[in-house]
Amino acid sequence: MNLMNTDIIHGPDGWNVEFVGDDGDAVSVHVSDDHASDADEALERAKAMMIQFTAFGTRGGGRSLNRYDTASNGNFDEEPHLFDTSH
């Protein structure tokens, strides 16, 4: 899925951010008013949540090791592991 559009709507219970792909599929993220005061903050919070969800089901479902690991595409096996770490 390639991102084609992002819709941000404020409702009575917070922000709804919808990421729409070129194939018609969409992912919606709800951001409460406690975490975003405007559309830009809601979008940044939704992006951060999507990055956290990306680790779900990968690397044994564990948390990312650091911010770089969180943002990477996960191709760590192409280079030798440092410090006997496994992902």
Residue frames relative to the residue before (quaternion, step in Angstrom):
aa qw qx qy qz dx dy dz
M 1.0000 0.0000 0.0000 0.0000 0.00 0.00 0.00
N 0.1482 -0.7593 0.6289 0.0771 3.54 -0.91 0.97
L 0.4789 -0.6881 0.4702 0.2758 3.55 -0.84 1.00
M 0.1238 -0.8109 0.5709 0.0336 3.56 -0.77 1.09
N 0.8133 0.0017 0.0567 0.5791 3.57 1.05 -0.75
T 0.1269 -0.7544 0.6379 0.0888 3.53 -1.23 0.58
D 0.1146 -0.7907 0.6006 0.0325 3.56 -0.73 1.12
I 0.0786 -0.7864 0.6125 0.0154 3.57 -0.90 0.97
I 0.0202 0.8044 -0.5890 0.0742 3.55 -0.61 1.19
H 0.2452 -0.7523 0.5918 0.1539 3.56 -0.95 0.89
G 0.0813 -0.7956 0.6003 0.0083 3.52 -0.83 1.06
P 0.7472 -0.4166 0.2769 0.4376 3.56 -1.29 -0.05
D 0.7673 0.3335 -0.1926 0.5128 3.61 1.14 -0.51
G 0.7919 -0.2497 0.1327 0.5413 3.61 1.19 0.41
W 0.6593 -0.5053 0.4046 0.3825 3.51 -1.34 -0.40
N 0.1392 -0.7423 0.6469 0.1056 3.56 -1.14 0.71
V 0.0848 -0.7808 0.6190 0.0044 3.54 -0.70 1.17
E 0.0663 -0.8093 0.5836 -0.0034 3.56 -0.66 1.12
F 0.1919 -0.7587 0.6181 0.0747 3.53 -0.81 1.13
V 0.1100 -0.8203 0.5612 0.0074 3.59 -0.53 1.23
G 0.2868 -0.7857 0.5322 0.1311 3.54 -0.84 1.06
D 0.6614 -0.5264 0.3717 0.3838 3.53 -1.31 0.32
D 0.6716 0.4802 -0.3006 0.4775 3.59 1.22 -0.33
G 0.6169 -0.5751 0.3335 0.4213 3.58 1.29 0.14
D 0.5432 0.5931 -0.4140 0.4264 3.60 1.23 -0.23
A 0.0952 -0.7980 0.5943 0.0309 3.55 -1.17 0.60
V 0.1784 -0.7379 0.6402 0.1172 3.51 -1.28 0.54
S 0.1495 -0.7959 0.5833 0.0628 3.57 -0.82 1.02
V 0.1073 -0.7693 0.6285 0.0403 3.53 -1.07 0.85
H 0.2290 -0.7580 0.5964 0.1314 3.56 -0.90 0.96
V 0.0762 -0.7781 0.6234 0.0080 3.56 -0.87 1.03
S 0.3728 -0.7461 0.5039 0.2246 3.57 -0.65 1.08
D 0.6331 -0.5398 0.4036 0.3808 3.54 -1.25 0.47
D 0.5666 0.6022 -0.3777 0.4167 3.59 1.20 -0.45
H 0.7576 0.3802 -0.1944 0.4937 3.60 1.14 -0.60
A 0.7959 0.1528 -0.0990 0.5774 3.62 1.21 -0.12
S 0.2279 -0.7930 0.5526 0.1180 3.56 -0.84 0.99
D 0.7898 0.1144 -0.0911 0.5957 3.60 1.26 -0.21
A 0.7358 -0.4420 0.2877 0.4249 3.57 -1.32 0.18
D 0.6407 0.5301 -0.3372 0.4414 3.61 0.97 -0.77
E 0.6615 0.4855 -0.3020 0.4853 3.58 0.96 -0.84
A 0.6272 0.5350 -0.3347 0.4564 3.59 1.01 -0.78
L 0.6525 0.5091 -0.3117 0.4669 3.59 0.96 -0.85
E 0.6680 0.4926 -0.3092 0.4643 3.61 0.87 -0.88
R 0.6465 0.5077 -0.3160 0.4738 3.59 1.00 -0.80
A 0.6516 0.5108 -0.3138 0.4648 3.60 0.97 -0.86
K 0.6319 0.5208 -0.3318 0.4684 3.61 0.99 -0.78
A 0.6551 0.5086 -0.3116 0.4638 3.58 0.93 -0.89
M 0.6422 0.5147 -0.3230 0.4672 3.59 1.00 -0.77
M 0.6464 0.5183 -0.3228 0.4575 3.60 0.96 -0.83
I 0.6285 0.5198 -0.3377 0.4698 3.60 1.01 -0.74
Q 0.6487 0.5062 -0.3225 0.4679 3.60 0.96 -0.80
F 0.6692 0.4985 -0.2984 0.4633 3.59 1.00 -0.79
T 0.5479 0.6371 -0.3934 0.3730 3.59 1.14 -0.56
A 0.6533 0.5222 -0.3139 0.4494 3.59 1.03 -0.71
F 0.5194 0.6438 -0.4198 0.3735 3.59 1.19 -0.38
G 0.8216 0.2035 -0.1714 0.5041 3.56 -0.77 1.03
T 0.6883 0.3979 -0.2864 0.5348 3.58 1.25 0.04
R 0.8236 0.1752 -0.1530 0.5172 3.54 -1.23 0.49
G 0.6998 -0.4703 0.2656 0.4676 3.55 0.96 0.88
G 0.5803 -0.6071 0.3677 0.3993 3.59 1.25 0.28
G 0.4710 0.6956 -0.4304 0.3302 3.55 1.27 0.12
R 0.6372 -0.5206 0.4080 0.3956 3.50 -1.32 0.19
S 0.5770 -0.5674 0.4558 0.3706 3.54 -1.23 0.44
L 0.5548 -0.6436 0.4252 0.3118 3.53 -1.12 0.70
N 0.7861 -0.0948 0.1058 0.6016 3.57 1.05 -0.78
R 0.7331 -0.4190 0.2824 0.4552 3.60 -1.28 0.02
Y 0.6233 0.5315 -0.3493 0.4550 3.60 1.00 -0.73
D 0.6451 0.5201 -0.3137 0.4636 3.56 0.93 -0.90
T 0.6395 0.5412 -0.3196 0.4427 3.57 0.99 -0.84
A 0.7595 0.3969 -0.1994 0.4752 3.58 0.91 -0.93
S 0.5721 0.6270 -0.3846 0.3629 3.60 1.19 -0.28
N 0.5295 -0.6176 0.4709 0.3413 3.54 -1.30 0.14
G 0.5711 -0.6651 0.3464 0.3340 3.58 1.25 0.26
N 0.4919 0.6796 -0.4309 0.3324 3.62 1.15 0.27
F 0.1493 0.8399 -0.5066 0.1252 3.57 0.89 0.91
D 0.6139 0.5900 -0.3525 0.3884 3.60 1.12 -0.49
E 0.5357 0.6362 -0.4073 0.3775 3.61 1.22 -0.16
E 0.7503 0.2668 -0.1665 0.5814 3.59 1.20 -0.43
P 0.6084 -0.5582 0.3920 0.4055 3.60 -1.12 0.47
H 0.5196 -0.6398 0.4759 0.3068 3.53 -1.13 0.70
L 0.3066 -0.7305 0.5808 0.1874 3.52 -1.09 0.74
F 0.8636 0.1198 -0.0879 0.4819 3.55 -1.14 0.69
D 0.5547 -0.6487 0.3710 0.3658 3.58 1.10 0.72
T 0.3460 0.7286 -0.5128 0.2940 3.59 0.98 0.86
S 0.1270 -0.7739 0.6121 0.1014 3.55 -1.05 0.65
H 0.2874 -0.7599 0.5638 0.1486 3.53 -1.15 0.65
